[in-house]
């Protein structure tokens, strides 16, 4: 009898779960019911099961594997399926400001409320326990007795420069991070390509485009990409730009002498004739202005290791004008995780073929290693101490896109973050500050100074 009474009082009794004051799940009809106007929003099987799992773990983080198993039981699906489902649920919940479907980077997702919990058990703000902070009992630690010591410590830290460095590191904690690397095979002409979709934490809310769609509008693919053992690519999407870095011959490491790096506007599908692009590349690459002068780094260099990277990145749209970025960057390692870095890029297009728009920045870096979906990701936090930028006399519409992007996102920054997602003896895959965080597959050389 007690058990029956408990069921009758449960918010999920009869297949109806109350998410908030005005929104509930009708499990039997597989719908979201909005009490404000009586409207009903249908849910797919995966959306229903994932939302149920989040509801039953209200205010707690549910990992991706658990949600994937709930939405697609007994099936093997790409990680992008879960990301797509979460994005769809967010759209269906967006008019209810008292609900929040949080992304907890590298952990999973959490459903919580700003105003009330399910069943009205609590009117307090509910957040994931992963990001809760415990209140500090200053009285216990003798706050007043320690204030002089704290003051002296702050003065010493400020005078030594440590306070500024700590402040910079805290600011860098808010910089974008790689949250997911989703792997799925796609077809590029006759070739099988193992596509790695790189998702940054700041981009997890956008509706993703399938990896196959990146190459759907490429023409003359088989003509320009002969049959290879295996291809591999890294893809990134953001609200503004999509980029793909592609190695056409991957055999444990990249054997491609010049990997292909392309950028386009997000959710656009411009036609790209690869044979035309190849001819355009050959013409544009006849002139190269980019070079790096390493003698600006002060101090002895004997015994240090330098890694030099080189890449061409092409931005294309619906017009016949493409923008080429001639990228070169160098890292001098003073220890395993510290050193100096220079990044230089020259931009040219059909109008500015003989003159380029060039930007360069340099500074000290600290490298931090992490595992993301079983992959080593190196995060380089750069304290910028020098920047140079010059624009060409004429700005075409396409060149103006990167000009505005550099002005907005790069040139005003004193700290920048670069990510390395793969490295072998002859190449490396990076996210670099070009069109947003652009995926670039660069050739690599290692030197002993």
FENURFEN-V102322 format. One record per backbone hydrogen bond with DSSP energy under -0.5 kcal/mol. CO is the residue of the C=O (numbers start at 1). NH is the residue of the N-H. If there is no record, write none. Layout:
<<CO & NH> <CO & NH>>
This chain:
<<1 & 5> <2 & 6> <3 & 7> <4 & 8> <5 & 9> <6 & 10> <7 & 10> <10 & 13> <12 & 15> <13 & 16> <15 & 17> <15 & 27> <17 & 19> <17 & 25> <22 & 35> <23 & 19> <23 & 20> <24 & 26> <24 & 33> <25 & 17> <25 & 27> <26 & 30> <26 & 31> <30 & 43> <31 & 26> <31 & 33> <32 & 34> <32 & 41> <33 & 24> <33 & 35> <34 & 37> <34 & 38> <39 & 34> <40 & 42> <41 & 32> <44 & 48> <45 & 49> <46 & 50> <47 & 51> <48 & 52> <49 & 53> <50 & 54> <51 & 55> <52 & 56> <53 & 57> <55 & 58> <57 & 60> <59 & 129> <61 & 63> <62 & 109> <63 & 67> <64 & 68> <65 & 69> <66 & 70> <67 & 71> <68 & 72> <72 & 75> <75 & 77> <78 & 81> <78 & 82> <79 & 82> <79 & 83> <80 & 84> <81 & 85> <82 & 86> <83 & 87> <84 & 88> <85 & 89> <86 & 90> <87 & 91> <88 & 92> <89 & 93> <90 & 94> <93 & 96> <95 & 97> <96 & 99> <98 & 114> <98 & 115> <100 & 102> <100 & 112> <102 & 104> <102 & 110> <103 & 105> <104 & 107> <104 & 108> <107 & 64> <108 & 104> <109 & 62> <110 & 102> <110 & 112> <111 & 59> <112 & 100> <113 & 126> <117 & 120> <118 & 121> <122 & 117> <128 & 131> <129 & 132> <136 & 138> <137 & 140> <137 & 141> <138 & 143> <139 & 142> <142 & 146> <143 & 146> <143 & 147> <146 & 150> <147 & 151> <148 & 152> <149 & 153> <150 & 154> <151 & 155> <152 & 156> <153 & 157> <154 & 158> <155 & 159> <156 & 160> <157 & 161> <157 & 162> <157 & 163> <158 & 161> <161 & 165> <162 & 166> <163 & 167> <164 & 168> <165 & 169> <166 & 170> <167 & 171> <168 & 172> <169 & 173> <170 & 173> <171 & 174> <172 & 175> <177 & 179> <177 & 201> <180 & 199> <182 & 197> <184 & 195> <186 & 188> <186 & 193> <187 & 189> <188 & 191> <191 & 188> <192 & 231> <193 & 186> <193 & 195> <194 & 233> <195 & 184> <195 & 197> <196 & 198> <196 & 235> <197 & 182> <197 & 199> <198 & 200> <198 & 237> <199 & 179> <199 & 180> <200 & 203> <201 & 204> <203 & 206> <206 & 208> <210 & 213> <210 & 214> <211 & 214> <212 & 215> <213 & 216> <215 & 218> <217 & 272> <219 & 274> <220 & 224> <221 & 225> <230 & 250> <231 & 194> <232 & 247> <233 & 196> <234 & 245> <235 & 198> <236 & 243> <240 & 266> <241 & 238> <242 & 264> <243 & 236> <244 & 246> <244 & 262> <245 & 234> <246 & 248> <246 & 260> <247 & 232> <249 & 251> <249 & 255> <249 & 256> <253 & 251> <253 & 255> <259 & 261> <260 & 246> <261 & 314> <262 & 244> <263 & 316> <264 & 242> <265 & 268> <272 & 219> <272 & 274> <273 & 277> <274 & 278> <275 & 279> <276 & 280> <277 & 281> <278 & 282> <279 & 283> <280 & 284> <281 & 285> <283 & 286> <284 & 287> <286 & 288> <292 & 294> <293 & 296> <294 & 297> <301 & 304> <304 & 449> <305 & 333> <306 & 308> <306 & 447> <307 & 331> <308 & 445> <309 & 329> <310 & 443> <311 & 327> <313 & 325> <314 & 263> <314 & 316> <315 & 323> <320 & 322> <322 & 324> <323 & 315> <324 & 326> <324 & 348> <325 & 313> <325 & 327> <326 & 346> <327 & 311> <328 & 344> <329 & 309> <330 & 342> <331 & 307> <331 & 333> <332 & 334> <332 & 340> <333 & 305> <337 & 367> <338 & 334> <338 & 335> <339 & 365> <340 & 332> <341 & 363> <342 & 330> <343 & 361> <344 & 328> <345 & 359> <346 & 326> <347 & 357> <348 & 324> <351 & 353> <352 & 349> <356 & 358> <357 & 347> <358 & 390> <359 & 345> <360 & 388> <361 & 343> <362 & 385> <362 & 386> <363 & 341> <364 & 383> <365 & 339> <366 & 381> <368 & 379> <370 & 372> <370 & 377> <372 & 375> <375 & 372> <377 & 370> <377 & 379> <378 & 380> <378 & 420> <379 & 368> <379 & 381> <380 & 382> <380 & 418> <381 & 366> <381 & 383> <382 & 384> <382 & 416> <383 & 364> <386 & 362> <388 & 360> <390 & 358> <394 & 396> <396 & 400> <397 & 401> <398 & 401> <398 & 402> <399 & 403> <400 & 404> <401 & 405> <402 & 406> <403 & 407> <404 & 408> <405 & 409> <406 & 410> <406 & 411> <410 & 413> <414 & 384> <416 & 382> <418 & 380> <419 & 431> <420 & 378> <422 & 429> <426 & 444> <427 & 424> <428 & 442> <429 & 421> <429 & 422> <430 & 432> <430 & 440> <431 & 419> <432 & 434> <432 & 438> <434 & 436> <436 & 434> <436 & 438> <438 & 432> <440 & 430> <440 & 442> <442 & 428> <443 & 310> <445 & 308> <447 & 306> <447 & 449>>
